[in-house]
Amino acid sequence: MDIKGQCWTDEESDGENEPEQFLYGIQGSCAADLYRHPQLDADIEAVKDIYTDSAVSVREYGTIDDVDIDLQINISFLDEEVATAWKVIRTEPIVLRLRFSLSQYLDGPEPSVDVFQPSNKESFSLGLQLKKILSTFTSQQWKHLSNEFLKAQQEKRHSWFKAGGTIKKFRAGLSIFSPIPKYVLIIMKYSEQRIPTLNEYCVVCDEQHVFQNGSMLKPAVCTRELCVFSFYTLGVMSGAAEEVATGAEVVDLLVAMCRAALESPRKSIIFEPYPSVVDPNDPKTLAFNPKKKNYERLQKALDSVMSIREMTQGSYLEIKKQMDKLDPLAHPLLQWIISSNRSHIVKLPLSRQLKFMHTSHQFLLLSSPPAKEARFRTAKKLYGSTFAFHGSHIENWHSVLRNGLVNASYTKLQLHGAAYGKGIYLSPISSISFGYSGTIQTCVLCVSLWSRPIQSRFLQSRNLNCIALCEVITSKDLQKHGNIWVCPVSDHVCTRFFFVYEDGQVGDANINTQEPKIQKEIMRVIGTQIYSS
């Protein structure tokens, strides 16, 4: 549903309980006796002048001194996949509802703020974050604004044009006070600036995230204990049931990655982030705390997480009860595994899979936030791009999904050598990247030689190998050493697809992403998945 231009009418109001509500400009005569502050009208007109008449609507209450101003924030600039990852409807505006005193406006009580999407009431968690941001911003601005302040600025501007005013005074006045601030317009513009960068800030404290490789795609809570407690209290982490119902294969993969990292001899280095999980029996303490790591207790809880396959075959509440009996921390840990993932992963349907990869476990994997994706596309227009594989042990992907694809060369995270210098290692040849993924067979078999049953919807084995297909900018920064490529600029590499193999089985060793037929197949799939917007 597109609400652009939508207006409140008698039929759309709450009915008999609120018979005197009406939309200013359509039924204005109903409240002719109520005084409406002229500065409010001026601010509304300022929004209409810069945007459109449908960008703002006003709802008055016939018997009380309140007015609701609804600002329609257009979010169609978001990519389709970003909107899906953020669980917003990009074709429908986000509505900011501000409630003011009709007669006092800026001299009245601080306005209340509400944020919603009319057709997206159930999963609009982004609205909670935006509401908190705008409420804080409104409080800060309110301290410095009043009707008298704006009136004084207007009078000061008029004095600049008097005969006694000098050009110097006039220019100084323009630089400081022009244009005169319009409060509603300020809120509108601030919202537009903040929405594209919501993923860069903690959903609770609004402090900027600090990541080694920049921000990630999905909004998330930071590691501060107070924020973790607040996050838990808000109930934002209660979406495990929905995630299992709508993306069971992805949850299955996330659990497998967490297990691989936790069981690795290198867990003290690669199991990052360590979970921050509130104790269900004592909401004021952390059962799992990054400052007091306990891998054995974490392993016990993870072992009690029932298989995702079982969760899809019965009542989720009953299965949760079973998990709670096995270990009261099992379900909270599962919630954390799901909510801490900051990348967008979707299981690809068979019609959108790359057949030459010979696995049914294929996923769309996007981790770049809107700002990085924009920089990537700008560079792509200048230098072009191509596709290459990136292989890494399954144990590393728990961190990659939450911290990004980092340049591990010459750091404690480095597992293989860095013979060709510092950067993200890629290859157009599948067999080379399979080697980096931990597949240590002396010969990588072509799938056509296999005799295997149809693969299950879920992962059957804990012996997993994985490989990512990335898009990389072909600028002079990309160093090509035969079939081993090194990209030192992290902004020039974006993950696109992710493939998982079981029990040492891998795809065709001879795939070369530079072959025209392979490129054509990649573009057939990626064109519908990523660039549809």
C-alpha positions as CSV (number, residue, x, y, z in Angstrom):
1,M,0.0,0.0,0.0
2,D,1.4,3.4,-1.0
3,I,0.2,6.1,1.4
4,K,1.6,9.0,-0.6
5,G,-1.0,11.7,-0.5
6,Q,-3.2,9.8,2.0
7,C,-5.4,12.0,4.1
8,W,-7.4,11.5,7.3
9,T,-11.1,11.5,6.7
10,D,-14.1,10.8,9.0
11,E,-14.3,7.3,7.6
12,E,-10.6,6.6,8.4
13,S,-10.7,8.0,11.9
14,D,-11.3,5.9,15.0
15,G,-15.0,6.1,14.5
16,E,-17.6,7.0,17.2
17,N,-15.0,7.4,20.0
18,E,-13.4,10.4,18.3
19,P,-16.1,12.2,16.3
20,E,-14.5,15.6,16.5
21,Q,-11.1,14.7,14.9
22,F,-10.5,16.2,11.5
23,L,-7.9,17.0,9.0
24,Y,-6.8,20.6,8.8
25,G,-7.5,22.0,5.3
26,I,-10.3,19.6,4.6
27,Q,-12.7,20.1,7.6
28,G,-11.1,23.2,9.1
29,S,-14.4,24.8,10.0
30,C,-15.1,22.3,12.7
31,A,-12.5,24.0,15.0
32,A,-13.0,27.6,14.0
33,D,-13.2,28.6,17.6
34,L,-9.8,27.1,18.5
35,Y,-6.7,29.3,18.1
36,R,-4.0,27.9,15.8
37,H,-0.6,29.4,16.2
38,P,0.6,31.1,13.0
39,Q,4.1,29.8,13.3
40,L,2.7,26.3,13.0
41,D,1.1,27.2,9.7
42,A,4.4,28.8,8.5
43,D,6.4,25.7,9.4
44,I,3.9,23.4,7.6
45,E,4.0,25.6,4.5
46,A,7.8,25.4,4.6
47,V,7.7,21.6,4.4
48,K,5.2,21.8,1.5
49,D,7.4,24.3,-0.4
50,I,10.4,22.1,-0.3
51,Y,8.7,18.7,-0.7
52,T,5.1,18.3,-1.8
53,D,1.7,19.0,-0.2
54,S,1.3,15.3,0.5
55,A,4.6,15.2,2.5
56,V,2.8,16.6,5.5
57,S,-0.7,16.2,6.9
58,V,-2.3,17.8,10.0
59,R,-4.9,16.3,12.3
60,E,-6.6,18.5,14.8
61,Y,-8.8,17.5,17.8
62,G,-12.0,19.6,18.0
63,T,-12.2,19.8,21.8
64,I,-8.6,19.7,23.0
65,D,-5.6,21.8,22.3
66,D,-3.6,19.2,20.5
67,V,-2.5,18.8,16.8
68,D,-0.8,15.8,15.1
69,I,1.6,16.6,12.3
70,D,2.4,13.5,10.1
71,L,5.6,13.8,8.1
72,Q,5.9,11.3,5.2
73,I,9.6,10.2,4.8
74,N,10.2,8.8,1.4
75,I,12.6,5.7,1.7
76,S,12.5,4.5,-1.9
77,F,16.2,5.4,-2.2
78,L,17.0,2.3,-0.2
79,D,18.0,-0.8,-2.3
80,E,15.5,-3.6,-2.3
81,E,17.8,-5.9,-0.4
82,V,18.7,-3.3,2.2
83,A,15.0,-2.7,2.8
84,T,14.5,-6.4,3.2
85,A,17.4,-6.7,5.6
86,W,16.0,-3.8,7.6
87,K,12.4,-5.2,7.4
88,V,11.0,-2.0,6.0
89,I,8.7,-1.5,2.9
90,R,10.7,0.8,0.6
91,T,7.6,1.7,-1.5
92,E,5.8,3.0,1.5
93,P,6.9,6.2,3.4
94,I,7.9,6.1,7.1
95,V,5.5,8.3,9.0
96,L,6.8,10.6,11.8
97,R,3.9,11.7,14.0
98,L,4.6,14.8,16.1
99,R,2.0,16.0,18.6
100,F,2.1,19.7,19.5
101,S,0.0,22.2,21.4
102,L,-2.2,23.7,18.7
103,S,-2.3,27.2,20.3
104,Q,1.1,27.4,21.9
105,Y,3.2,25.4,19.4
106,L,6.9,26.0,20.3
107,D,5.9,27.5,23.7
108,G,3.9,24.5,24.7
109,P,4.9,21.1,26.1
110,E,7.6,19.1,24.3
111,P,6.0,17.2,21.4
112,S,5.6,13.5,21.6
113,V,7.1,11.4,18.7
114,D,5.8,8.3,17.1
115,V,7.3,6.4,14.1
116,F,5.5,3.8,12.0
117,Q,4.8,2.3,8.6
118,P,1.0,1.7,8.3
119,S,1.4,-1.6,6.5
120,N,4.3,-2.9,8.5
121,K,3.1,-3.0,12.1
122,E,4.5,-6.4,13.2
123,S,8.2,-6.3,12.2
124,F,9.0,-2.6,12.2
125,S,11.7,-2.8,14.8
126,L,13.6,0.0,13.0
127,G,10.9,2.3,14.1
128,L,11.9,1.9,17.8
129,Q,15.4,3.0,17.0
130,L,14.3,5.9,14.9
131,K,11.7,7.0,17.5
132,K,14.4,7.0,20.2
133,I,16.8,9.1,18.1
134,L,14.1,11.6,17.2
135,S,12.8,11.9,20.7
136,T,16.3,12.7,21.9
137,F,16.8,15.2,19.1
138,T,13.5,16.9,19.8
139,S,14.3,17.3,23.5
140,Q,17.7,18.9,22.6
141,Q,16.2,21.3,20.1
142,W,13.2,22.2,22.2
143,K,15.4,23.8,24.8
144,H,16.6,26.4,22.3
145,L,13.4,27.1,20.4
146,S,10.4,29.3,21.2
147,N,7.9,31.3,19.2
148,E,9.4,34.5,20.5
149,F,12.9,33.4,19.3
150,L,11.6,32.9,15.8
151,K,9.7,36.1,15.9
152,A,12.9,38.0,17.0
153,Q,14.9,36.4,14.1
154,Q,12.2,37.6,11.6
155,E,12.3,41.1,13.0
156,K,16.1,41.1,13.0
157,R,16.0,40.1,9.3
158,H,13.5,42.9,8.5
159,S,15.9,45.5,10.2
160,W,18.7,44.5,7.8
161,F,16.7,46.1,4.9
162,K,16.3,49.5,6.7
163,A,18.1,52.5,5.2
164,G,20.5,52.7,8.2
165,G,21.7,49.1,7.7
166,T,25.1,48.6,6.2
167,I,26.0,46.0,3.6
168,K,28.4,44.5,6.1
169,K,25.7,44.1,8.7
170,F,23.3,42.7,6.0
171,R,25.8,40.0,5.0
172,A,26.6,39.1,8.5
173,G,22.9,38.7,9.2
174,L,22.5,36.4,6.2
175,S,25.4,34.2,7.2
176,I,24.1,33.7,10.8
177,F,20.4,33.7,10.6
178,S,19.3,32.9,7.1
179,P,17.3,30.9,6.5
180,I,15.2,31.2,9.6
181,P,14.8,27.6,11.1
182,K,11.5,25.9,10.6
183,Y,11.1,23.3,13.4
184,V,9.0,20.8,11.5
185,L,11.3,21.1,8.5
186,I,14.4,20.5,10.7
187,I,12.9,17.3,12.0
188,M,12.1,16.2,8.4
189,K,15.6,16.8,7.2
190,Y,17.3,15.3,10.3
191,S,15.3,12.1,9.8
192,E,16.3,11.9,6.1
193,Q,20.0,12.2,7.2
194,R,19.8,9.6,9.9
195,I,17.8,6.9,8.2
196,P,20.5,5.8,5.7
197,T,23.0,5.5,8.5
198,L,20.9,3.7,11.2
199,N,23.1,0.6,10.9
200,E,26.2,2.6,12.0
201,Y,24.8,3.3,15.4
202,C,23.8,1.3,18.5
203,V,20.0,0.8,18.5
204,V,19.9,1.7,22.2
205,C,22.5,4.3,23.0
206,D,22.9,5.8,19.5
207,E,26.7,5.8,19.9
208,Q,28.6,5.0,16.7
209,H,29.7,1.3,16.4
210,V,33.4,0.7,16.3
211,F,34.4,-2.0,13.8
212,Q,37.7,-2.9,12.4
213,N,36.4,-2.8,8.8
214,G,33.6,-0.2,9.1
215,S,29.9,-0.6,9.7
216,M,27.8,-3.6,8.7
217,L,24.5,-3.9,7.0
218,K,22.0,-4.6,9.8
219,P,21.3,-2.3,12.8
220,A,22.4,-3.9,16.1
221,V,23.0,-3.3,19.8
222,C,26.5,-2.4,20.9
223,T,28.5,-4.4,23.6
224,R,27.9,-2.0,26.5
225,E,26.2,-3.9,29.3
226,L,23.5,-1.3,29.9
227,C,22.6,-1.4,26.2
228,V,22.4,-5.2,26.2
229,F,20.1,-5.2,29.2
230,S,17.9,-2.5,27.6
231,F,17.9,-4.5,24.3
232,Y,16.7,-7.6,26.2
233,T,14.1,-5.6,28.1
234,L,12.6,-4.1,24.9
235,G,12.0,-7.6,23.6
236,V,13.8,-6.9,20.3
237,M,15.5,-10.3,20.6
238,S,12.3,-12.2,20.8
239,G,12.2,-12.9,17.0
240,A,13.7,-16.4,17.0
241,A,10.4,-18.1,16.4
242,E,9.7,-15.8,13.4
243,E,13.2,-16.3,12.0
244,V,13.0,-20.1,12.3
245,A,9.6,-20.0,10.6
246,T,10.7,-17.8,7.7
247,G,14.4,-18.6,7.3
248,A,15.1,-21.9,8.9
249,E,18.0,-22.8,6.6
250,V,19.7,-19.5,7.4
251,V,19.3,-20.1,11.2
252,D,20.7,-23.6,10.6
253,L,23.7,-22.1,8.9
254,L,24.3,-19.5,11.7
255,V,24.2,-22.2,14.4
256,A,26.7,-24.3,12.4
257,M,29.1,-21.3,12.0
258,C,28.9,-20.5,15.7
259,R,29.6,-24.2,16.5
260,A,32.6,-24.3,14.2
261,A,34.1,-21.2,15.7
262,L,33.5,-22.4,19.3
263,E,35.0,-25.8,18.7
264,S,38.1,-24.4,16.9
265,P,41.5,-24.5,18.6
266,R,41.7,-20.8,17.7
267,K,38.5,-19.9,19.4
268,S,40.1,-17.4,21.7
269,I,41.1,-15.4,18.6
270,I,38.2,-16.0,16.1
271,F,35.2,-16.5,18.3
272,E,34.4,-12.8,18.1
273,P,32.1,-11.4,19.2
274,Y,31.6,-13.5,22.3
275,P,27.9,-13.5,23.2
276,S,26.3,-11.0,25.5
277,V,23.2,-12.9,26.9
278,V,21.0,-11.8,29.8
279,D,20.3,-14.4,32.4
280,P,16.6,-15.3,32.0
281,N,16.4,-16.1,35.8
282,D,18.1,-12.8,36.8
283,P,17.5,-10.0,34.2
284,K,20.1,-7.8,35.9
285,T,23.1,-10.0,35.2
286,L,24.7,-11.4,32.1
287,A,24.8,-15.2,31.8
288,F,27.3,-14.9,29.0
289,N,29.6,-11.9,29.3
290,P,32.5,-11.0,26.9
291,K,34.4,-9.7,29.9
292,K,34.2,-13.1,31.6
293,K,34.4,-15.7,28.9
294,N,33.4,-19.2,29.7
295,Y,33.7,-21.4,26.6
296,E,32.8,-24.7,28.4
297,R,29.5,-23.2,29.7
298,L,28.8,-21.8,26.2
299,Q,29.5,-25.1,24.6
300,K,27.0,-26.8,27.0
301,A,24.3,-24.3,26.1
302,L,25.0,-24.7,22.3
303,D,24.8,-28.4,22.6
304,S,21.3,-28.0,24.0
305,V,20.1,-26.0,21.1
306,M,17.8,-28.4,19.3
307,S,18.3,-28.9,15.6
308,I,16.5,-26.4,13.4
309,R,15.0,-29.3,11.5
310,E,13.2,-30.4,14.7
311,M,12.0,-26.8,15.3
312,T,10.3,-26.7,12.0
313,Q,8.4,-29.9,12.6
314,G,6.5,-29.1,15.7
315,S,5.2,-26.3,18.0
316,Y,7.9,-23.8,18.6
317,L,6.7,-23.1,22.1
318,E,6.9,-26.8,22.9
319,I,10.4,-27.1,21.5
320,K,11.4,-24.0,23.5
321,K,10.1,-25.7,26.7
322,Q,12.2,-28.8,25.9
323,M,15.3,-26.6,25.4
324,D,14.7,-24.8,28.6
325,K,14.6,-28.1,30.5
326,L,17.9,-29.2,28.9
327,D,19.5,-25.8,29.5
328,P,17.8,-22.5,30.4
329,L,20.5,-20.7,28.4
330,A,20.1,-22.6,25.2
331,H,17.2,-20.6,23.8
332,P,18.6,-17.2,24.9
333,L,21.8,-18.2,23.1
334,L,19.9,-19.1,19.9
335,Q,18.2,-15.6,20.1
336,W,21.6,-14.0,20.3
337,I,23.1,-16.0,17.4
338,I,20.2,-14.8,15.2
339,S,20.0,-11.2,16.4
340,S,23.8,-10.6,16.4
341,N,24.1,-11.5,12.7
342,R,24.7,-8.2,10.9
343,S,24.7,-9.5,7.4
344,H,21.7,-10.2,5.1
345,I,21.5,-13.9,4.2
346,V,18.7,-15.5,2.2
347,K,18.5,-19.1,1.0
348,L,18.3,-19.0,-2.8
349,P,15.5,-20.9,-4.5
350,L,16.5,-23.5,-7.0
351,S,15.6,-21.3,-9.9
352,R,18.0,-18.6,-8.7
353,Q,21.0,-20.9,-7.9
354,L,24.3,-21.1,-9.8
355,K,24.2,-24.5,-11.2
356,F,27.9,-24.8,-11.8
357,M,28.5,-24.6,-8.0
358,H,26.8,-28.0,-7.5
359,T,25.4,-27.5,-4.1
360,S,21.8,-26.9,-2.9
361,H,23.1,-24.9,0.0
362,Q,23.4,-21.6,-1.8
363,F,22.7,-18.2,-0.2
364,L,22.6,-14.5,-1.1
365,L,25.0,-12.9,1.3
366,L,25.2,-9.1,1.6
367,S,27.1,-7.4,4.4
368,S,27.9,-3.9,2.9
369,P,25.9,-1.1,4.5
370,P,24.3,1.5,2.2
371,A,27.2,3.9,2.5
372,K,29.8,1.3,1.5
373,E,27.6,0.0,-1.3
374,A,27.2,3.5,-2.7
375,R,31.0,4.0,-2.6
376,F,31.4,0.6,-4.3
377,R,29.0,1.5,-7.1
378,T,30.7,4.9,-7.6
379,A,34.1,3.0,-8.0
380,K,32.4,0.5,-10.3
381,K,31.3,3.2,-12.7
382,L,34.9,4.5,-12.8
383,Y,36.8,1.2,-13.0
384,G,34.4,-1.6,-13.7
385,S,34.1,-4.8,-11.7
386,T,34.3,-8.6,-11.9
387,F,33.7,-11.6,-9.8
388,A,36.1,-13.8,-7.8
389,F,35.9,-16.4,-5.1
390,H,37.0,-15.9,-1.5
391,G,37.7,-19.1,0.5
392,S,37.9,-19.1,4.3
393,H,37.4,-21.8,7.0
394,I,33.9,-22.2,8.2
395,E,35.1,-21.3,11.7
396,N,35.9,-17.8,10.5
397,W,32.4,-16.9,9.2
398,H,30.8,-16.5,12.6
399,S,33.0,-13.3,12.9
400,V,32.8,-12.3,9.2
401,L,29.0,-12.0,9.4
402,R,29.2,-9.7,12.4
403,N,32.5,-7.8,11.7
404,G,32.8,-7.8,7.9
405,L,35.3,-9.3,5.5
406,V,38.5,-8.0,7.1
407,N,42.1,-7.7,5.8
408,A,43.7,-10.2,8.1
409,S,47.2,-10.1,6.6
410,Y,49.9,-9.7,9.3
411,T,47.4,-9.9,12.1
412,K,46.6,-12.6,14.7
413,L,43.6,-13.5,12.5
414,Q,45.8,-14.6,9.6
415,L,45.8,-18.4,9.1
416,H,47.5,-18.7,5.7
417,G,50.5,-16.8,4.5
418,A,50.5,-13.4,2.9
419,A,53.0,-14.1,0.2
420,Y,51.6,-11.4,-2.1
421,G,51.2,-8.7,0.5
422,K,48.5,-7.2,2.6
423,G,44.9,-7.4,1.5
424,I,41.8,-9.6,0.9
425,Y,42.8,-12.6,-1.1
426,L,40.6,-13.7,-4.0
427,S,40.8,-15.9,-7.0
428,P,38.8,-16.4,-10.2
429,I,39.6,-20.1,-10.0
430,S,37.4,-22.1,-7.7
431,S,40.0,-24.8,-6.8
432,I,42.3,-22.2,-5.3
433,S,39.7,-20.7,-3.0
434,F,38.4,-24.1,-2.0
435,G,41.9,-24.7,-0.7
436,Y,41.7,-21.7,1.5
437,S,38.3,-22.9,2.8
438,G,39.9,-25.8,4.6
439,T,39.3,-28.4,1.9
440,I,42.6,-30.4,2.0
441,Q,41.9,-33.2,-0.5
442,T,44.8,-33.6,-2.9
443,C,42.2,-33.7,-5.7
444,V,39.0,-31.7,-5.9
445,L,36.4,-33.9,-7.5
446,C,34.0,-32.7,-10.1
447,V,30.4,-33.2,-9.0
448,S,29.6,-35.1,-12.2
449,L,31.7,-38.0,-10.8
450,W,29.7,-38.2,-7.6
451,S,27.0,-40.6,-6.9
452,R,25.0,-38.8,-4.2
453,P,21.4,-38.6,-2.9
454,I,19.4,-35.4,-3.3
455,Q,20.7,-33.0,-0.7
456,S,18.6,-32.2,2.3
457,R,17.1,-28.8,3.0
458,F,19.2,-28.6,6.2
459,L,22.9,-29.3,6.9
460,Q,23.4,-33.0,7.8
461,S,27.1,-32.9,8.8
462,R,29.4,-30.9,11.0
463,N,32.2,-31.3,8.5
464,L,31.5,-28.2,6.4
465,N,33.4,-26.2,3.9
466,C,32.3,-22.9,2.4
467,I,33.2,-20.4,-0.2
468,A,32.0,-16.9,-1.1
469,L,31.6,-15.3,-4.5
470,C,32.5,-11.6,-4.3
471,E,32.3,-8.7,-6.6
472,V,35.5,-6.8,-6.8
473,I,36.5,-3.4,-8.4
474,T,39.0,-3.8,-11.2
475,S,41.0,-0.7,-10.4
476,K,44.8,-0.5,-10.4
477,D,44.7,-1.3,-6.7
478,L,43.7,-4.9,-7.5
479,Q,46.9,-6.8,-7.6
480,K,46.8,-9.9,-9.8
481,H,49.5,-12.5,-9.4
482,G,48.4,-15.1,-11.9
483,N,45.2,-16.6,-10.4
484,I,45.8,-15.2,-6.9
485,W,44.4,-11.7,-6.6
486,V,45.0,-9.3,-3.6
487,C,42.7,-6.3,-3.0
488,P,44.1,-4.0,-0.3
489,V,41.0,-1.7,-0.4
490,S,38.2,-3.3,1.7
491,D,35.7,-1.0,0.1
492,H,36.4,-2.5,-3.2
493,V,35.2,-6.0,-2.2
494,C,31.5,-6.9,-1.6
495,T,30.2,-10.4,-0.9
496,R,27.4,-11.5,-3.1
497,F,26.9,-15.3,-2.7
498,F,27.8,-18.0,-0.2
499,F,28.1,-21.7,-0.9
500,V,28.3,-24.6,1.7
501,Y,29.5,-28.1,1.1
502,E,29.3,-31.2,3.4
503,D,31.8,-34.0,4.2
504,G,34.6,-32.7,2.0
505,Q,32.5,-32.6,-1.1
506,V,33.1,-29.5,-3.2
507,G,32.0,-28.2,-6.5
508,D,33.8,-28.2,-9.9
509,A,37.5,-27.4,-9.4
510,N,37.8,-25.8,-12.8
511,I,35.3,-22.9,-12.5
512,N,36.8,-19.7,-13.9
513,T,34.7,-16.6,-13.2
514,Q,36.4,-14.8,-16.2
515,E,34.9,-17.2,-18.7
516,P,32.0,-15.6,-20.6
517,K,29.5,-18.4,-20.0
518,I,30.2,-18.3,-16.2
519,Q,29.9,-14.5,-16.1
520,K,26.6,-14.7,-18.0
521,E,25.2,-17.1,-15.5
522,I,26.4,-15.0,-12.5
523,M,24.8,-11.9,-14.0
524,R,21.5,-13.8,-14.7
525,V,21.2,-14.6,-11.0
526,I,22.8,-11.5,-9.5
527,G,20.7,-9.1,-11.7
528,T,17.5,-10.3,-10.2
529,Q,18.8,-10.6,-6.6
530,I,20.7,-7.4,-6.1
531,Y,20.1,-4.9,-8.8
532,S,16.3,-5.4,-9.1
533,S,15.8,-1.9,-7.6
